Amino acid sequence: MKRYLILLLLAAILAPLPAQAPAHADDDDDQHDRVDLDDAISRGEILPLTKILDIVLPQIKGRIVEIEFENEKSRPIYEIYVINSDGRRLEYEIDARTADILGLEDED
């Protein structure tokens, strides 16, 4: 139940982000990237963030502080940044197509 509430909270926080207008003219590329991301999700090429979180949250140790989407070498990746119980910042790299954890990096 607690995990479900966390997912609902994350979904509520993250859902409005794609609808926001860019703050600067330089952010036009960011807006274009969000449209591409939405299109890729609609076509079923990648999983939506809510589905990714359903799958990986039980494996993530720490509090999520940031999530980014990137195409690394034509591979769609969700980067999930967490603060663990020791206060260290960790980065989980998640395959956006399969929700597989590809790597874990200590940012400190």
N, CA, C and O atoms as a Tinker XYZ file with bonds, in Angstrom:
   432  protein
     1  N      0.824000   -1.186000    0.000000    73     2
     2  CA     0.000000    0.000000    0.000000    64     1     3
     3  C      0.870000    1.252000    0.000000    63     2     4     5
     4  O      0.588000    2.211000   -0.719000    81     3
     5  N      1.938000    1.240000    0.817000    73     3     6
     6  CA     2.827000    2.393000    0.899000    64     5     7
     7  C      3.496000    2.644000   -0.453000    63     6     8     9
     8  O      3.627000    3.792000   -0.878000    81     7
     9  N      3.921000    1.571000   -1.130000    73     7    10
    10  CA     4.548000    1.702000   -2.443000    64     9    11
    11  C      3.568000    2.295000   -3.447000    63    10    12    13
    12  O      3.952000    3.121000   -4.274000    81    11
    13  N      2.316000    1.885000   -3.382000    73    11    14
    14  CA     1.278000    2.394000   -4.276000    64    13    15
    15  C      1.092000    3.894000   -4.074000    63    14    16    17
    16  O      0.950000    4.638000   -5.044000    81    15
    17  N      1.092000    4.342000   -2.824000    73    15    18
    18  CA     0.954000    5.769000   -2.542000    64    17    19
    19  C      2.147000    6.558000   -3.061000    63    18    20    21
    20  O      1.986000    7.672000   -3.561000    81    19
    21  N      3.349000    5.988000   -2.944000    73    19    22
    22  CA     4.545000    6.651000   -3.465000    64    21    23
    23  C      4.436000    6.787000   -4.978000    63    22    24    25
    24  O      4.763000    7.835000   -5.536000    81    23
    25  N      3.977000    5.732000   -5.641000    73    23    26
    26  CA     3.828000    5.788000   -7.097000    64    25    27
    27  C      2.801000    6.830000   -7.506000    63    26    28    29
    28  O      3.009000    7.563000   -8.473000    81    27
    29  N      1.697000    6.900000   -6.778000    73    27    30
    30  CA     0.686000    7.910000   -7.086000    64    29    31
    31  C      1.247000    9.310000   -6.915000    63    30    32    33
    32  O      0.998000   10.188000   -7.741000    81    31
    33  N      2.003000    9.521000   -5.846000    73    31    34
    34  CA     2.609000   10.824000   -5.600000    64    33    35
    35  C      3.586000   11.181000   -6.715000    63    34    36    37
    36  O      3.564000   12.303000   -7.222000    81    35
    37  N      4.445000   10.236000   -7.100000    73    35    38
    38  CA     5.394000   10.492000   -8.183000    64    37    39
    39  C      4.665000   10.782000   -9.492000    63    38    40    41
    40  O      5.054000   11.683000  -10.236000    81    39
    41  N      3.620000   10.027000   -9.771000    73    39    42
    42  CA     2.860000   10.251000  -10.997000    64    41    43
    43  C      2.218000   11.631000  -11.000000    63    42    44    45
    44  O      2.204000   12.314000  -12.024000    81    43
    45  N      1.690000   12.038000   -9.862000    73    43    46
    46  CA     1.063000   13.358000   -9.764000    64    45    47
    47  C      2.077000   14.474000   -9.940000    63    46    48    49
    48  O      1.777000   15.507000  -10.539000    81    47
    49  N      3.272000   14.265000   -9.419000    73    47    50
    50  CA     4.317000   15.285000   -9.530000    64    49    51
    51  C      4.861000   15.350000  -10.947000    63    50    52    53
    52  O      5.070000   16.440000  -11.480000    81    51
    53  N      5.093000   14.192000  -11.566000    73    51    54
    54  CA     5.747000   14.149000  -12.869000    64    53    55
    55  C      4.782000   14.336000  -14.036000    63    54    56    57
    56  O      5.202000   14.771000  -15.108000    81    55
    57  N      3.526000   14.024000  -13.859000    73    55    58
    58  CA     2.574000   14.092000  -14.965000    64    57    59
    59  C      2.479000   15.470000  -15.612000    63    58    60    61
    60  O      2.425000   15.545000  -16.839000    81    59
    61  N      2.456000   16.559000  -14.856000    73    59    62
    62  CA     2.315000   17.865000  -15.504000    64    61    63
    63  C      3.558000   18.331000  -16.254000    63    62    64    65
    64  O      3.454000   19.253000  -17.062000    81    63
    65  N      4.714000   17.745000  -16.028000    73    63    66
    66  CA     5.946000   18.247000  -16.618000    64    65    67
    67  C      5.916000   18.352000  -18.144000    63    66    68    69
    68  O      6.334000   19.388000  -18.660000    81    67
    69  N      5.455000   17.363000  -18.894000    73    67    70
    70  CA     5.477000   17.504000  -20.347000    64    69    71
    71  C      4.594000   18.636000  -20.861000    63    70    72    73
    72  O      4.841000   19.150000  -21.952000    81    71
    73  N      3.579000   19.034000  -20.113000    73    71    74
    74  CA     2.665000   20.076000  -20.563000    64    73    75
    75  C      3.205000   21.478000  -20.314000    63    74    76    77
    76  O      2.646000   22.445000  -20.832000    81    75
    77  N      4.263000   21.615000  -19.545000    73    75    78
    78  CA     4.799000   22.930000  -19.237000    64    77    79
    79  C      5.464000   23.534000  -20.457000    63    78    80    81
    80  O      6.129000   22.842000  -21.228000    81    79
    81  N      5.277000   24.831000  -20.621000    73    79    82
    82  CA     5.930000   25.543000  -21.721000    64    81    83
    83  C      7.387000   25.775000  -21.375000    63    82    84    85
    84  O      7.721000   25.934000  -20.201000    81    83
    85  N      8.265000   25.798000  -22.373000    73    83    86
    86  CA     9.677000   26.056000  -22.099000    64    85    87
    87  C      9.880000   27.444000  -21.503000    63    86    88    89
    88  O      9.206000   28.399000  -21.888000    81    87
    89  N     10.808000   27.547000  -20.565000    73    87    90
    90  CA    11.067000   28.812000  -19.899000    64    89    91
    91  C     11.930000   29.724000  -20.756000    63    90    92    93
    92  O     11.833000   30.945000  -20.640000    81    91
    93  N     12.772000   29.157000  -21.615000    73    91    94
    94  CA    13.688000   29.925000  -22.449000    64    93    95
    95  C     13.610000   29.419000  -23.875000    63    94    96    97
    96  O     13.178000   28.293000  -24.124000    81    95
    97  N     14.031000   30.258000  -24.808000    73    95    98
    98  CA    14.051000   29.840000  -26.207000    64    97    99
    99  C     14.968000   28.635000  -26.397000    63    98   100   101
   100  O     14.711000   27.791000  -27.256000    81    99
   101  N     16.044000   28.548000  -25.594000    73    99   102
   102  CA    16.967000   27.418000  -25.699000    64   101   103
   103  C     16.320000   26.105000  -25.294000    63   102   104   105
   104  O     16.842000   25.035000  -25.607000    81   103
   105  N     15.195000   26.174000  -24.604000    73   103   106
   106  CA    14.516000   24.972000  -24.138000    64   105   107
   107  C     13.656000   24.334000  -25.220000    63   106   108   109
   108  O     12.999000   23.326000  -24.961000    81   107
   109  N     13.644000   24.903000  -26.440000    73   107   110
   110  CA    12.858000   24.317000  -27.516000    64   109   111
   111  C     13.266000   22.879000  -27.788000    63   110   112   113
   112  O     12.418000   22.038000  -28.085000    81   111
   113  N     14.563000   22.589000  -27.688000    73   111   114
   114  CA    15.035000   21.216000  -27.880000    64   113   115
   115  C     14.480000   20.303000  -26.807000    63   114   116   117
   116  O     14.127000   19.158000  -27.091000    81   115
   117  N     14.397000   20.799000  -25.560000    73   115   118
   118  CA    13.828000   20.000000  -24.470000    64   117   119
   119  C     12.363000   19.689000  -24.750000    63   118   120   121
   120  O     11.908000   18.567000  -24.526000    81   119
   121  N     11.625000   20.681000  -25.239000    73   119   122
   122  CA    10.215000   20.471000  -25.571000    64   121   123
   123  C     10.099000   19.428000  -26.678000    63   122   124   125
   124  O      9.239000   18.549000  -26.621000    81   123
   125  N     10.958000   19.525000  -27.675000    73   123   126
   126  CA    10.958000   18.554000  -28.777000    64   125   127
   127  C     11.271000   17.154000  -28.252000    63   126   128   129
   128  O     10.645000   16.183000  -28.675000    81   127
   129  N     12.241000   17.041000  -27.330000    73   127   130
   130  CA    12.590000   15.749000  -26.741000    64   129   131
   131  C     11.412000   15.148000  -25.994000    63   130   132   133
   132  O     11.191000   13.939000  -26.054000    81   131
   133  N     10.640000   15.997000  -25.278000    73   131   134
   134  CA     9.473000   15.493000  -24.548000    64   133   135
   135  C      8.422000   14.955000  -25.509000    63   134   136   137
   136  O      7.790000   13.935000  -25.233000    81   135
   137  N      8.232000   15.640000  -26.643000    73   135   138
   138  CA     7.284000   15.161000  -27.646000    64   137   139
   139  C      7.752000   13.828000  -28.199000    63   138   140   141
   140  O      6.954000   12.902000  -28.341000    81   139
   141  N      9.050000   13.717000  -28.515000    73   139   142
   142  CA     9.597000   12.449000  -28.998000    64   141   143
   143  C      9.408000   11.337000  -27.972000    63   142   144   145
   144  O      9.069000   10.210000  -28.334000    81   143
   145  N      9.624000   11.645000  -26.704000    73   143   146
   146  CA     9.447000   10.670000  -25.633000    64   145   147
   147  C      7.992000   10.218000  -25.575000    63   146   148   149
   148  O      7.713000    9.021000  -25.511000    81   147
   149  N      7.066000   11.174000  -25.597000    73   147   150
   150  CA     5.643000   10.828000  -25.578000    64   149   151
   151  C      5.267000    9.973000  -26.783000    63   150   152   153
   152  O      4.508000    9.012000  -26.653000    81   151
   153  N      5.798000   10.319000  -27.959000    73   151   154
   154  CA     5.521000    9.535000  -29.166000    64   153   155
   155  C      6.059000    8.113000  -29.042000    63   154   156   157
   156  O      5.380000    7.154000  -29.412000    81   155
   157  N      7.275000    7.977000  -28.523000    73   155   158
   158  CA     7.882000    6.653000  -28.356000    64   157   159
   159  C      7.059000    5.796000  -27.386000    63   158   160   161
   160  O      6.891000    4.596000  -27.604000    81   159
   161  N      6.551000    6.411000  -26.324000    73   159   162
   162  CA     5.697000    5.689000  -25.376000    64   161   163
   163  C      4.404000    5.271000  -26.072000    63   162   164   165
   164  O      3.959000    4.133000  -25.924000    81   163
   165  N      3.800000    6.189000  -26.831000    73   163   166
   166  CA     2.546000    5.893000  -27.536000    64   165   167
   167  C      2.711000    4.749000  -28.534000    63   166   168   169
   168  O      1.805000    3.935000  -28.710000    81   167
   169  N      3.871000    4.694000  -29.183000    73   167   170
   170  CA     4.136000    3.620000  -30.150000    64   169   171
   171  C      4.541000    2.308000  -29.480000    63   170   172   173
   172  O      4.691000    1.291000  -30.156000    81   171
   173  N      4.717000    2.322000  -28.169000    73   171   174
   174  CA     5.097000    1.109000  -27.457000    64   173   175
   175  C      6.573000    0.777000  -27.564000    63   174   176   177
   176  O      6.984000   -0.342000  -27.253000    81   175
   177  N      7.381000    1.747000  -28.003000    73   175   178
   178  CA     8.819000    1.510000  -28.149000    64   177   179
   179  C      9.535000    1.529000  -26.804000    63   178   180   181
   180  O     10.538000    0.839000  -26.620000    81   179
   181  N      9.025000    2.310000  -25.876000    73   179   182
   182  CA     9.584000    2.366000  -24.523000    64   181   183
   183  C      8.440000    2.336000  -23.522000    63   182   184   185
   184  O      7.290000    2.629000  -23.851000    81   183
   185  N      8.784000    1.977000  -22.296000    73   183   186
   186  CA     7.791000    1.926000  -21.225000    64   185   187
   187  C      7.631000    3.302000  -20.595000    63   186   188   189
   188  O      8.603000    4.050000  -20.482000    81   187
   189  N      6.407000    3.644000  -20.183000    73   187   190
   190  CA     6.226000    4.905000  -19.470000    64   189   191
   191  C      6.907000    4.837000  -18.102000    63   190   192   193
   192  O      7.112000    3.759000  -17.545000    81   191
   193  N      7.244000    5.989000  -17.588000    73   191   194
   194  CA     7.952000    6.061000  -16.308000    64   193   195
   195  C      7.188000    5.359000  -15.195000    63   194   196   197
   196  O      7.808000    4.716000  -14.348000    81   195
   197  N      5.875000    5.461000  -15.168000    73   195   198
   198  CA     5.102000    4.813000  -14.100000    64   197   199
   199  C      5.295000    3.298000  -14.116000    63   198   200   201
   200  O      5.391000    2.677000  -13.058000    81   199
   201  N      5.353000    2.702000  -15.305000    73   199   202
   202  CA     5.580000    1.253000  -15.425000    64   201   203
   203  C      7.003000    0.902000  -14.997000    63   202   204   205
   204  O      7.223000   -0.088000  -14.300000    81   203
   205  N      7.973000    1.726000  -15.422000    73   203   206
   206  CA     9.365000    1.516000  -15.008000    64   205   207
   207  C      9.455000    1.512000  -13.486000    63   206   208   209
   208  O     10.077000    0.628000  -12.897000    81   207
   209  N      8.830000    2.503000  -12.852000    73   207   210
   210  CA     8.894000    2.603000  -11.387000    64   209   211
   211  C      8.215000    1.413000  -10.710000    63   210   212   213
   212  O      8.697000    0.931000   -9.685000    81   211
   213  N      7.102000    0.932000  -11.268000    73   211   214
   214  CA     6.451000   -0.263000  -10.718000    64   213   215
   215  C      7.429000   -1.429000  -10.649000    63   214   216   217
   216  O      7.433000   -2.191000   -9.682000    81   215
   217  N      8.252000   -1.560000  -11.673000    73   215   218
   218  CA     9.158000   -2.696000  -11.791000    64   217   219
   219  C     10.414000   -2.521000  -10.942000    63   218   220   221
   220  O     10.845000   -3.464000  -10.278000    81   219
   221  N     11.010000   -1.321000  -10.954000    73   219   222
   222  CA    12.326000   -1.157000  -10.332000    64   221   223
   223  C     12.308000   -0.657000   -8.888000    63   222   224   225
   224  O     13.301000   -0.818000   -8.178000    81   223
   225  N     11.212000   -0.060000   -8.439000    73   223   226
   226  CA    11.204000    0.473000   -7.065000    64   225   227
   227  C     11.586000   -0.550000   -6.003000    63   226   228   229
   228  O     12.299000   -0.195000   -5.065000    81   227
   229  N     11.144000   -1.806000   -6.107000    73   227   230
   230  CA    11.550000   -2.768000   -5.080000    64   229   231
   231  C     13.065000   -3.023000   -5.047000    63   230   232   233
   232  O     13.593000   -3.499000   -4.042000    81   231
   233  N     13.755000   -2.710000   -6.137000    73   231   234
   234  CA    15.194000   -2.958000   -6.221000    64   233   235
   235  C     16.029000   -1.718000   -5.900000    63   234   236   237
   236  O     17.240000   -1.820000   -5.700000    81   235
   237  N     15.394000   -0.560000   -5.850000    73   235   238
   238  CA    16.110000    0.691000   -5.612000    64   237   239
   239  C     16.197000    0.945000   -4.116000    63   238   240   241
   240  O     15.195000    0.911000   -3.402000    81   239
   241  N     17.399000    1.196000   -3.666000    73   239   242
   242  CA    17.643000    1.436000   -2.244000    64   241   243
   243  C     17.928000    2.919000   -2.034000    63   242   244   245
   244  O     19.037000    3.386000   -2.293000    81   243
   245  N     16.936000    3.648000   -1.571000    73   243   246
   246  CA    17.113000    5.070000   -1.308000    64   245   247
   247  C     15.902000    5.873000   -1.715000    63   246   248   249
   248  O     14.898000    5.330000   -2.176000    81   247
   249  N     16.016000    7.196000   -1.534000    73   247   250
   250  CA    14.938000    8.134000   -1.838000    64   249   251
   251  C     15.221000    8.757000   -3.200000    63   250   252   253
   252  O     16.295000    9.320000   -3.416000    81   251
   253  N     14.262000    8.659000   -4.119000    73   251   254
   254  CA    14.429000    9.228000   -5.454000    64   253   255
   255  C     14.423000   10.746000   -5.350000    63   254   256   257
   256  O     13.538000   11.339000   -4.734000    81   255
   257  N     15.449000   11.374000   -5.975000    73   255   258
   258  CA    15.548000   12.833000   -5.959000    64   257   259
   259  C     15.487000   13.433000   -7.360000    63   258   260   261
   260  O     15.238000   14.630000   -7.509000    81   259
   261  N     15.710000   12.620000   -8.384000    73   259   262
   262  CA    15.704000   13.139000   -9.755000    64   261   263
   263  C     15.577000   11.969000  -10.721000    63   262   264   265
   264  O     16.075000   10.872000  -10.470000    81   263
   265  N     14.889000   12.236000  -11.843000    73   263   266
   266  CA    14.773000   11.240000  -12.905000    64   265   267
   267  C     14.985000   11.961000  -14.231000    63   266   268   269
   268  O     14.407000   13.020000  -14.475000    81   267
   269  N     15.824000   11.372000  -15.085000    73   267   270
   270  CA    16.086000   11.933000  -16.404000    64   269   271
   271  C     15.889000   10.851000  -17.460000    63   270   272   273
   272  O     16.008000    9.658000  -17.181000    81   271
   273  N     15.589000   11.291000  -18.671000    73   271   274
   274  CA    15.508000   10.375000  -19.805000    64   273   275
   275  C     16.576000   10.790000  -20.813000    63   274   276   277
   276  O     16.719000   11.971000  -21.129000    81   275
   277  N     17.316000    9.819000  -21.309000    73   275   278
   278  CA    18.357000   10.091000  -22.307000    64   277   279
   279  C     18.417000    8.950000  -23.309000    63   278   280   281
   280  O     18.053000    7.812000  -23.014000    81   279
   281  N     18.886000    9.289000  -24.498000    73   279   282
   282  CA    19.219000    8.276000  -25.499000    64   281   283
   283  C     20.724000    8.159000  -25.509000    63   282   284   285
   284  O     21.413000    9.047000  -26.012000    81   283
   285  N     21.244000    7.078000  -24.964000    73   283   286
   286  CA    22.686000    6.847000  -24.934000    64   285   287
   287  C     23.029000    5.812000  -25.992000    63   286   288   289
   288  O     22.638000    4.649000  -25.894000    81   287
   289  N     23.770000    6.257000  -27.010000    73   287   290
   290  CA    24.153000    5.359000  -28.105000    64   289   291
   291  C     22.925000    4.680000  -28.699000    63   290   292   293
   292  O     22.913000    3.472000  -28.932000    81   291
   293  N     21.886000    5.490000  -28.939000    73   291   294
   294  CA    20.615000    5.020000  -29.506000    64   293   295
   295  C     19.896000    4.027000  -28.594000    63   294   296   297
   296  O     19.056000    3.251000  -29.049000    81   295
   297  N     20.229000    4.056000  -27.322000    73   295   298
   298  CA    19.556000    3.196000  -26.346000    64   297   299
   299  C     18.810000    4.101000  -25.373000    63   298   300   301
   300  O     19.433000    4.904000  -24.679000    81   299
   301  N     17.473000    3.985000  -25.310000    73   299   302
   302  CA    16.714000    4.838000  -24.400000    64   301   303
   303  C     16.922000    4.420000  -22.945000    63   302   304   305
   304  O     16.746000    3.257000  -22.582000    81   303
   305  N     17.299000    5.392000  -22.132000    73   303   306
   306  CA    17.660000    5.130000  -20.738000    64   305   307
   307  C     16.909000    6.090000  -19.820000    63   306   308   309
   308  O     16.839000    7.289000  -20.089000    81   307
   309  N     16.347000    5.556000  -18.738000    73   307   310
   310  CA    15.890000    6.382000  -17.626000    64   309   311
   311  C     17.016000    6.385000  -16.603000    63   310   312   313
   312  O     17.489000    5.326000  -16.192000    81   311
   313  N     17.441000    7.560000  -16.197000    73   311   314
   314  CA    18.440000    7.687000  -15.139000    64   313   315
   315  C     17.702000    8.098000  -13.873000    63   314   316   317
   316  O     17.077000    9.158000  -13.819000    81   315
   317  N     17.784000    7.254000  -12.864000    73   315   318
   318  CA    17.096000    7.512000  -11.597000    64   317   319
   319  C     18.147000    7.778000  -10.534000    63   318   320   321
   320  O     18.968000    6.916000  -10.219000    81   319
   321  N     18.109000    8.986000   -9.988000    73   319   322
   322  CA    19.068000    9.406000   -8.966000    64   321   323
   323  C     18.411000    9.283000   -7.596000    63   322   324   325
   324  O     17.281000    9.727000   -7.393000    81   323
   325  N     19.138000    8.673000   -6.659000    73   323   326
   326  CA    18.620000    8.479000   -5.311000    64   325   327
   327  C     19.656000    8.918000   -4.285000    63   326   328   329
   328  O     20.853000    8.978000   -4.567000    81   327
   329  N     19.173000    9.217000   -3.110000    73   327   330
   330  CA    20.025000    9.418000   -1.936000    64   329   331
   331  C     19.806000    8.197000   -1.062000    63   330   332   333
   332  O     18.683000    7.917000   -0.644000    81   331
   333  N     20.889000    7.465000   -0.784000    73   331   334
   334  CA    20.730000    6.253000    0.021000    64   333   335
   335  C     20.767000    6.579000    1.515000    63   334   336   337
   336  O     20.880000    7.745000    1.893000    81   335
   337  N     20.672000    5.569000    2.352000    73   335   338
   338  CA    20.603000    5.764000    3.803000    64   337   339
   339  C     21.885000    6.360000    4.380000    63   338   340   341
   340  O     21.867000    6.916000    5.479000    81   339
   341  N     22.992000    6.250000    3.654000    73   339   342
   342  CA    24.259000    6.844000    4.087000    64   341   343
   343  C     24.432000    8.274000    3.592000    63   342   344   345
   344  O     25.453000    8.906000    3.862000    81   343
   345  N     23.426000    8.792000    2.861000    73   343   346
   346  CA    23.498000   10.144000    2.329000    64   345   347
   347  C     24.253000   10.253000    1.017000    63   346   348   349
   348  O     24.534000   11.359000    0.554000    81   347
   349  N     24.584000    9.127000    0.413000    73   347   350
   350  CA    25.313000    9.135000   -0.858000    64   349   351
   351  C     24.317000    9.206000   -2.006000    63   350   352   353
   352  O     23.229000    8.635000   -1.939000    81   351
   353  N     24.708000    9.919000   -3.064000    73   351   354
   354  CA    23.883000   10.039000   -4.260000    64   353   355
   355  C     24.278000    8.930000   -5.229000    63   354   356   357
   356  O     25.443000    8.803000   -5.604000    81   355
   357  N     23.302000    8.137000   -5.626000    73   355   358
   358  CA    23.513000    7.029000   -6.545000    64   357   359
   359  C     22.710000    7.256000   -7.822000    63   358   360   361
   360  O     21.654000    7.889000   -7.800000    81   359
   361  N     23.223000    6.734000   -8.932000    73   359   362
   362  CA    22.514000    6.816000  -10.208000    64   361   363
   363  C     22.251000    5.410000  -10.730000    63   362   364   365
   364  O     23.181000    4.643000  -10.979000    81   363
   365  N     20.976000    5.086000  -10.892000    73   363   366
   366  CA    20.579000    3.828000  -11.520000    64   365   367
   367  C     20.292000    4.109000  -12.990000    63   366   368   369
   368  O     19.552000    5.039000  -13.309000    81   367
   369  N     20.869000    3.316000  -13.881000    73   367   370
   370  CA    20.558000    3.413000  -15.299000    64   369   371
   371  C     19.597000    2.277000  -15.638000    63   370   372   373
   372  O     19.895000    1.103000  -15.416000    81   371
   373  N     18.440000    2.650000  -16.179000    73   371   374
   374  CA    17.374000    1.701000  -16.444000    64   373   375
   375  C     17.077000    1.691000  -17.943000    63   374   376   377
   376  O     16.879000    2.748000  -18.542000    81   375
   377  N     17.044000    0.511000  -18.547000    73   375   378
   378  CA    16.663000    0.383000  -19.955000    64   377   379
   379  C     15.186000    0.756000  -20.081000    63   378   380   381
   380  O     14.333000    0.127000  -19.455000    81   379
   381  N     14.883000    1.770000  -20.883000    73   379   382
   382  CA    13.508000    2.265000  -21.013000    64   381   383
   383  C     12.607000    1.305000  -21.784000    63   382   384   385
   384  O     11.385000    1.449000  -21.756000    81   383
   385  N     13.194000    0.334000  -22.468000    73   383   386
   386  CA    12.385000   -0.637000  -23.213000    64   385   387
   387  C     11.999000   -1.837000  -22.367000    63   386   388   389
   388  O     10.927000   -2.413000  -22.552000    81   387
   389  N     12.879000   -2.219000  -21.429000    73   387   390
   390  CA    12.679000   -3.470000  -20.699000    64   389   391
   391  C     12.569000   -3.296000  -19.187000    63   390   392   393
   392  O     12.136000   -4.215000  -18.492000    81   391
   393  N     12.953000   -2.135000  -18.668000    73   391   394
   394  CA    13.021000   -1.841000  -17.237000    64   393   395
   395  C     14.151000   -2.602000  -16.537000    63   394   396   397
   396  O     14.161000   -2.705000  -15.311000    81   395
   397  N     15.094000   -3.130000  -17.306000    73   395   398
   398  CA    16.257000   -3.785000  -16.713000    64   397   399
   399  C     17.196000   -2.725000  -16.138000    63   398   400   401
   400  O     17.420000   -1.683000  -16.755000    81   399
   401  N     17.741000   -2.998000  -14.956000    73   399   402
   402  CA    18.751000   -2.108000  -14.386000    64   401   403
   403  C     20.073000   -2.430000  -15.075000    63   402   404   405
   404  O     20.603000   -3.534000  -14.948000    81   403
   405  N     20.594000   -1.445000  -15.804000    73   403   406
   406  CA    21.819000   -1.637000  -16.579000    64   405   407
   407  C     23.072000   -1.324000  -15.776000    63   406   408   409
   408  O     24.150000   -1.853000  -16.050000    81   407
   409  N     22.919000   -0.470000  -14.796000    73   407   410
   410  CA    24.084000   -0.102000  -14.012000    64   409   411
   411  C     23.708000    0.736000  -12.799000    63   410   412   413
   412  O     22.621000    1.307000  -12.710000    81   411
   413  N     24.655000    0.782000  -11.871000    73   411   414
   414  CA    24.511000    1.584000  -10.660000    64   413   415
   415  C     25.825000    2.289000  -10.446000    63   414   416   417
   416  O     26.883000    1.662000  -10.398000    81   415
   417  N     25.751000    3.598000  -10.319000    73   415   418
   418  CA    26.965000    4.411000  -10.187000    64   417   419
   419  C     26.878000    5.256000   -8.921000    63   418   420   421
   420  O     25.836000    5.842000   -8.627000    81   419
   421  N     27.959000    5.313000   -8.187000    73   419   422
   422  CA    28.052000    6.167000   -6.996000    64   421   423
   423  C     28.480000    7.544000   -7.474000    63   422   424   425
   424  O     29.578000    7.708000   -8.005000    81   423
   425  N     27.617000    8.533000   -7.286000    73   423   426
   426  CA    27.876000    9.884000   -7.766000    64   425   427
   427  C     28.832000   10.663000   -6.863000    63   426   428   429
   428  O     29.389000   11.676000   -7.286000    81   427
   429  N     29.025000   10.206000   -5.635000    73   427   430
   430  CA    29.901000   10.919000   -4.691000    64   429   431
   431  C     31.351000   10.527000   -4.874000    63   430   432
   432  O     32.221000   11.030000   -4.163000    81   431
